[in-house]
Amino acid sequence: MRKMNKVAIVGIIFALFTVGWILGTGQWAYGNVVGPLFNNSKLPKLNVTYITAYNTPQGLCLIMNITDIDGPDAYPASAPLMEISNGTWHIFLNSSQIANDTVKIIQAPWNANKKDSVNWYSGFIVVLGSEGQFHLLIKGLHLSPGKYEVKLYTPAISSSRQAIAYFTISS
């Protein structure tokens, strides 16, 4: 059997060291070998900071300031389902109804470049740290005087983290 020369042995050792370095660094930084070493992912948390509603001849006008106060930086939070209810009655609006009923979105001046929006698939779309004012005109819906609850459902989070707000319809 032939003896390996020193250059080949050093080359093999260097190659093994390099592969180990790449795999070790990838595992430490990204978890790409056996998965993450710890789970530091954050779940989104929407918050309704302001809400008001009133009946118009066309239907219910609902104005909400929505912000994303927690979650991943890379992806905006969404709320594809909204519930309006009181003690005896409720209505659900799905993402396409939310998109169709939204007539205006006003971006907060401090984050005008973040562009909160709505679409038929995700409903309300709010970027982390931003705040948008969403104006909805729900045609044909007229509410009786009383106190109502609005709940925005964000996928894959517990019910205790859902955004809830209250408004009152007077006369």
N, C-alpha and C positions, 0 to 999 in steps of 0.2 A: 504494500500500500504506500502510496506517495505521501510525503509529508507536505502539509500546507505551509506556504510561505508566510512570513510575518505580516505582510501587507493584507493578505486575505483574512487572516485571523483578526487583525485590527479592524478591517472593514466590516466583518460579521458582527463583532462586538459593538462597533459604532452604530450599525443598522439596528441591532436589537435595542440598544440604548435609546435611539431616536424613536423607534416604534413605541417603546415603553413611555417615553416622555410625551409623545403625542396622545396616546391613550390616557395616561394619567392626567394630563392637563385638560383633555376633553371631559373626562369624568368629573374632575374637580369643578370646572367652570360651567359645563353644560349638562352633565349627567348623561352623556351619549353612549356610555359603555354598558352600564347596568342600571340606568335610570338615575334620577336625581338623588343626591345624598340626603336632602331634606326638602320638604315641600313648602316653599314660601309663596305659593300663588295666592293671589287675593281675589275674592269674589266681589262683583260690582255691588254698589249700594246707591240706589237713586234716592233723592230726597225732594219733596215738593216744598219749596220755601214760601210760595205765595199761591193762593187760589181764590178765584172769585167766579161767580156764575150768575147769569140772569136770563130770563126768558125774552125772546124777541119774536116778532111775527113769523119769522122763518123757522125758529127752533131755539134750542138751548145754546147760548154762547158761554163757553167755558174757557177761562184764561188761567194758565198754570205756569209758574216758574219752576223748572226742573233742573236739578244739578246732580252730577255724579260725584259723590264724596269719598268713594273708596273703590278700589278695583285695579286691574292691570292698566299700565300706561299705554300699551300697544293697541288695545281694542276698546272701542266705546261700549258703554252699557246700553242695553236696549230693553224696552218694555213692549212686547208684542200683544199684550192684553191689558185692558183697562176695565175696571168695574165701578159703576156708580150705583150707590144703594142707600137706602134708609132702613128702618126696622122692618118694613113690610114689603119692600119692592127692590128689585135690582135689575140692571142691564149690563151686559158685557159688550165691549167693542173690541173686535180683533184688529190685527195689524193693518189690514186693508181698509177697514172702516176708519181707523185712526188717521191713516194717510189721506183718505178721501175727505174727512171732516176737518182736517187742519187747513185753515185759511191763511194763517200768517205765523211766521217764526221771527222773533226779534232776539238777536244775539246780544248778550251782555257786552257793554263797551270794553271791558278789560280783557275779553277773549274773543274778539271779533274774527280772529283767524281760525278758530276751532270748528266752526260750522256744525252746530247741532242740527238735526234734520229728522224727517220721518220718511219711511218708505213702506211699501206693501208687504214686505217680508218681516221687518224688524219692529215696526211700529215707531215709537219714539227712540231716537238714537242720540245719546248724550255722551260727550267726550269727558274723560276724567278731569275734574277741576273746572269745567265750564258750566255756564248757566244760560239756558235759553228760555224765552217766554213763548209758550205755544198757545195760539188762539184757535179754538175749535168751534165750529158751528155745526151742531148735531141737528140736522134738519128734521122737522116733524116731531121732535121731542120737547114737550113742555112740562116742567116739573111743578108740582103743587108746593105751596109754601111749607118750609120746614128745613131741618138740618139733614145734610147728605154727606156720605163718605165716598171718596174716590181712592181706589187702590190700583197701583200700577204693578203688574206682575212681571218680574224679571226672571228669565229662565234659570233653573238650576240653583236657586238660593232658597233658603228656608222662609217660611211665611213671616217670621219675626223680622226679617230684613227687607220686606216689601215696603215700598213707599206708600204711605197713607196720609191723606189730607181731608179736611172737612170744610164744607162751605154751607151757607144758608141762603135759601131763596125766600125773599120777603115779597108778599103780595104778588 
